[in-house]
Amino acid sequence: MTKDLRDLERVWASGEAQQAAGRQERLRKLTGWWIFTLVLVLIWVAAWLGGGNALGRVLQLMYGIDAVSAPLWLRADAHLHAVVAGVITCWAAWAGRLFTPIGFWLGPPVALVVVIIDELLQLGQADRSFEWGDQIAGAAGIAVVSIALALHARMQRSR
């Protein structure tokens, strides 16, 4: 009988240890997400205060073609919009995986809303303007990351 009790205690202890390890893993993931969120907010604030325009101009000069005459796929501004939309998609997908039963699929709709709101906020500003090319670039960034998320989810299911 005492051997059975010791075995039961071992099983009970291992279950508690697994729960504690699971809590630590979740806390680690949440901490990483919050740090990533803080970095994104700081980058967003810096871009809205003028750093984003300067970066776009520098990149366009590196391309060696004027932004006005460049087609959409050679505009640095469009590339920045695509990258930002992709990063926001990853951020929202990570949040969806941590906080909701929807999982990764929270990312694309949240990113689409953010991309649209970003362009609409530019309507009332003198030095910025709404451009459909930015919307197309944002949608392309979301689409590329969504494909990567779908492949990642498929690989997770096959394990």
C-alpha positions as CSV (number, residue, x, y, z in Angstrom):
1,M,0.0,0.0,0.0
2,T,2.8,2.5,0.8
3,K,4.4,1.8,-2.6
4,D,1.1,2.7,-4.3
5,L,0.9,5.9,-2.2
6,R,4.5,6.8,-3.2
7,D,3.7,6.2,-6.9
8,L,0.6,8.3,-6.5
9,E,2.6,11.1,-4.9
10,R,5.2,10.9,-7.7
11,V,2.4,11.2,-10.4
12,W,0.8,14.1,-8.5
13,A,4.2,15.9,-8.2
14,S,5.0,15.4,-11.9
15,G,1.6,16.8,-12.8
16,E,2.2,19.9,-10.7
17,A,5.7,20.2,-12.1
18,Q,4.3,20.1,-15.6
19,Q,1.7,22.8,-14.7
20,A,4.4,25.0,-13.3
21,A,6.6,24.5,-16.4
22,G,3.6,25.4,-18.5
23,R,2.9,28.6,-16.5
24,Q,6.6,29.6,-16.9
25,E,6.5,29.0,-20.6
26,R,3.3,31.1,-21.0
27,L,4.8,33.9,-18.9
28,R,7.9,33.8,-21.1
29,K,5.9,34.1,-24.2
30,L,3.7,36.9,-22.8
31,T,6.8,38.8,-21.7
32,G,8.3,38.5,-25.2
33,W,5.0,39.7,-26.8
34,W,4.9,42.7,-24.5
35,I,8.5,43.6,-25.2
36,F,7.8,43.3,-28.9
37,T,4.7,45.5,-28.5
38,L,6.7,48.2,-26.7
39,V,9.4,48.2,-29.5
40,L,6.7,48.5,-32.1
41,V,5.0,51.4,-30.4
42,L,8.4,53.2,-30.1
43,I,9.1,52.7,-33.8
44,W,5.6,53.8,-34.7
45,V,6.0,57.0,-32.6
46,A,9.4,57.7,-34.2
47,A,8.0,57.2,-37.7
48,W,5.1,59.5,-37.1
49,L,7.4,62.2,-35.7
50,G,9.2,62.3,-39.0
51,G,11.7,59.5,-39.0
52,G,9.7,57.4,-41.4
53,N,9.7,60.0,-44.2
54,A,13.5,60.4,-43.9
55,L,14.0,56.6,-44.1
56,G,11.8,56.4,-47.2
57,R,13.7,59.2,-48.9
58,V,17.1,57.6,-48.1
59,L,15.9,54.2,-49.4
60,Q,14.5,55.8,-52.6
61,L,17.9,57.5,-53.2
62,M,19.6,54.1,-52.8
63,Y,17.2,52.7,-55.5
64,G,18.6,55.3,-57.9
65,I,15.2,56.2,-59.3
66,D,12.9,59.1,-58.5
67,A,9.9,58.2,-56.4
68,V,7.5,60.2,-58.7
69,S,8.5,58.3,-61.9
70,A,9.1,54.9,-60.2
71,P,6.5,52.2,-60.6
72,L,4.8,50.9,-57.5
73,W,7.2,47.9,-57.0
74,L,10.2,50.3,-57.1
75,R,8.9,52.8,-54.5
76,A,10.6,52.7,-51.2
77,D,7.5,54.0,-49.5
78,A,5.5,51.0,-50.8
79,H,8.2,48.7,-49.5
80,L,8.1,50.3,-46.1
81,H,4.3,50.0,-46.0
82,A,4.5,46.3,-47.0
83,V,7.1,45.6,-44.3
84,V,5.1,47.4,-41.6
85,A,1.9,45.6,-42.6
86,G,3.8,42.3,-42.4
87,V,5.2,43.1,-39.0
88,I,1.8,44.1,-37.7
89,T,0.3,40.9,-39.0
90,C,3.0,38.9,-37.1
91,W,2.3,40.9,-34.0
92,A,-1.4,40.4,-34.1
93,A,-1.0,36.7,-35.0
94,W,1.2,36.2,-32.0
95,A,-1.4,37.9,-29.8
96,G,-4.1,35.8,-31.3
97,R,-2.1,32.7,-30.5
98,L,-1.5,33.8,-26.9
99,F,-4.9,35.3,-26.0
100,T,-7.7,33.9,-28.2
101,P,-8.9,30.6,-29.5
102,I,-8.7,32.1,-33.1
103,G,-5.0,31.6,-33.1
104,F,-2.9,33.0,-35.9
105,W,-5.8,34.1,-37.9
106,L,-6.4,37.2,-35.8
107,G,-3.3,38.7,-37.5
108,P,-4.5,39.5,-41.1
109,P,-7.8,41.2,-40.2
110,V,-6.2,43.3,-37.4
111,A,-3.3,44.3,-39.7
112,L,-5.8,45.3,-42.5
113,V,-7.7,47.5,-40.1
114,V,-4.5,49.2,-38.9
115,V,-3.3,49.7,-42.5
116,I,-6.6,51.3,-43.5
117,I,-6.7,53.5,-40.3
118,D,-3.1,54.6,-40.9
119,E,-3.9,55.9,-44.4
120,L,-7.2,57.5,-43.3
121,L,-5.3,59.4,-40.5
122,Q,-3.1,60.9,-43.2
123,L,-6.1,62.6,-44.9
124,G,-6.1,65.6,-42.6
125,Q,-2.3,66.3,-42.6
126,A,-0.6,68.8,-44.8
127,D,2.6,66.8,-45.3
128,R,1.0,63.4,-45.9
129,S,-1.6,62.1,-48.2
130,F,-3.8,59.0,-48.8
131,E,-2.5,56.8,-51.6
132,W,-4.0,53.7,-53.0
133,G,-0.5,52.4,-53.7
134,D,0.2,52.3,-50.0
135,Q,-3.0,50.3,-49.5
136,I,-1.9,47.8,-52.2
137,A,1.6,47.5,-50.6
138,G,0.1,47.0,-47.2
139,A,-2.2,44.3,-48.6
140,A,0.8,42.6,-50.3
141,G,2.7,42.6,-47.0
142,I,-0.3,41.1,-45.2
143,A,-0.7,38.4,-47.9
144,V,2.9,37.3,-47.8
145,V,2.9,37.0,-44.0
146,S,-0.5,35.2,-44.1
147,I,0.9,32.6,-46.5
148,A,3.8,32.1,-44.1
149,L,1.4,31.8,-41.2
150,A,-0.7,29.3,-43.1
151,L,2.4,27.2,-43.8
152,H,3.5,27.5,-40.2
153,A,0.1,26.4,-38.9
154,R,0.1,23.5,-41.3
155,M,3.6,22.4,-40.1
156,Q,2.4,22.6,-36.5
157,R,-0.6,20.4,-37.2
158,S,1.5,17.8,-38.9
159,R,3.7,17.3,-35.9
